[in-house]
């Protein structure tokens, strides 16, 4: 009888296995050796499909960013910004352990750069000066990444005695963790809405003719 064949490897299967390890055990848990064991192959086999662990992480980041929606900028900049931010948050929140790797920037990743280009182009095309477009993209990213990295409401313990008397303004904080998903979603929407409303006023002020009093 011939030797048993190794399980079929493909870039897709490798990325799926790597993301599963990260999702379940954290970013530091991923190693090429552990990934090979999970896939039932030798570590050397992985290098026929991916050059390094770093390259694999960039591939995973590209897969995540591929789900981010920038189509709203064809409607107007407000729709584009809101749709991008919501889909960006959803993409990161689905894989929170990968967020620290992705938070530093797009590097040379094609899909990530394409999304960044679409956002910047959508804003400048609507009339925002390039400097403002850069700052708006950065501001929205800070909001999205912060929201995706953890739960504010889920960070409070559900023991009422912890807050009793010593922290009177937090007397209902023990209820937060029970409603964490709802509170976190509403908080993100509140912040995003406030950002867009503030930017809308700023946009109108920038577009006002010289000598026109800017709205306060």
N, C-alpha and C positions, 0 to 999 in steps of 0.2 A: 504494500500500500504506500502511496505517496505521503509526504509530510503534510499535515494539516495547513491549510492556507491561512495567512493572517487576515484579520478583518480588513475589509476594503477601507482605505483611507481616502479622504478628499478634503480640500480646504474647508468646505462647509461643515463636514463632520468634526474636523479639528476645532473650528471656531465654536461650534455648538458645545462641544465637550469642555472647552476652556471657559466659556461663559457660564456653564453650569457649575463648574468648580468655584468661580468667582462669586456667583450669586449665592451659593450655599455656604461657602467657607471664607470668603473675603479675598481681596486682591493679593495679599501676601501668600495665600495658600497655593496660588498657581505656580507651578514649575513644569518644565518640559517633562521631567521624569514622572511627576504625578499625573500629568495629562496622558502620557503614554500608558501608564498603568490603567487609568480609567477607560482608555480606548482599547486596551488589550493588545498593545503593540510595543515594540522597542522604541526607546526615545530617539534612536538614530533615524527611525523611519519618518518621524515628524519633520526632520530637516529636509526631506525631499519636497515638502510642501510649504514650509515656512522657515525663514532664515534664522530668526532669533525669537526669544520670548517677547522682546520689545516690539518687533515687527508684528507679532501675533496680537499684541495689545492694540496696536494702531489699527489692525484689521477689524478688531472687535469694536473699536470706537467708530470706525467707518460704518459698520453695520447698524449701530445705534443711531448715528446721525442721518442715515438714509431714511429713517422714519419721520424725521422732522419736516414739518410742512411750512414752506415759504411762499406758497401760492397766493396768499392773501394780499400780497403787495400789488397784484394786478388789479385789485379793487381800489384800495387806498392805503395810505401808510398806517392808519390806525388799525384797520382790519389785518393788515400784514403783520404788524407788531404783536397784536393779541394772538392771532392764530399761530405765529411762530413760537411765541413764549409758551403758550399752552402745550403745544405738541413737543416742544423741547423739554419742558418739565416732565411730561408723561414719559418721554423716551428715557430720560435720566432716572426718573423714579422707579422705572421697571428694573434698573440694574444699579442700585445705589453704591455698591462696592466699587464700581468702575468709575464713578464720578471723580474721585481724586485724580485719577490718571487723565481724564478728559478736561478737567477744570483749567489746566495750565494754558490751553490754547489749541488751535487746529494743527500746529506744526506744518508738515508737508502733506497732510491727508487731503486727498482730492475732494471727497464728499464734504468734509468739514469746511474746506475753503470755498467750495461751491455754495454752501449754505450761507457762509459769512458774506460772500460776494453778493448773493441775492438780497440779503438784508440791507447791506450798505447801498446797493444799487437801488433798491426799492425806496429807501429814505431819501437819497440824493435826487432820485428821479421825481420825487414828490415835491422837491424844493428845499429840503434841508441842506444847509451847508455841510461839506464833507466832515469838518471837525465835529459838528453836532451829531452827524450820523454815526461817527465813531463812538462818541460818548453815549449815545442812546443805545447802541448795540451792547456796549460794555455794561451800562446800567441794567438793561434787561437781563443780561447774562448773570450778573451778580444776584439778581432776584431769583432767577430760575435755578441756578446752582445751589444757592442757599436753601431753597425750598426742597430740592431733590435730595440733599445730603442727610436730612433728618427731619423728625417730627417735633415741632415746638410743643404741641399739646401732649404728645406721647412721652415727653420728658418729665412729666409730673407724676409722682407716685399716687396710687389711689387710696392711700391711707389718710383719712380726714384728720387724725390726731397729729399728723406731721405739721399741719398748718394752723391748728387750733390755737387761738390766743396770741401765739408768738408772731404769726403772719396774718393779721386780721383781714388784710386786703386780698389775701389768697384763700379765703375760707372755702371757696367752691372749687379750688384747683384740683382736688381729688377726683372731680367729675370729668376733668379734661381728657384723661387717657381713654375713657370709655367712648368718647366722641372725637377721638383724635383725627380720624380721616376727614370727617365733616368739617371740623374746625380748621384743619390745615388747608383744605381746599378753599374754604371761604376766606381765609387769611390771605392766601395767594391771590385770589381774585380781587380782594380789597386793595392789595398793594399794586397789582397790575393796573386796575382801574384808576387808582390815584396817579400812577406814573403816566398813563396815557392822557388823563385829564390835564395834568400839569404840563405835559409836552404840547398838548393842543393849544393851551394858552400861550406857551412860549413860541409856538409856530406862528400864531396870529400876530404876536408882537414883532417877530422877525420880518413878517411880510408887510407890516404897516409902513406907509410912505414916510420918508424922512420928515421930521417935525411933528409927526402925529404922536399924541400922548399914548404911551403904552398902557394897556389895562393893568390894574393892580390886583 
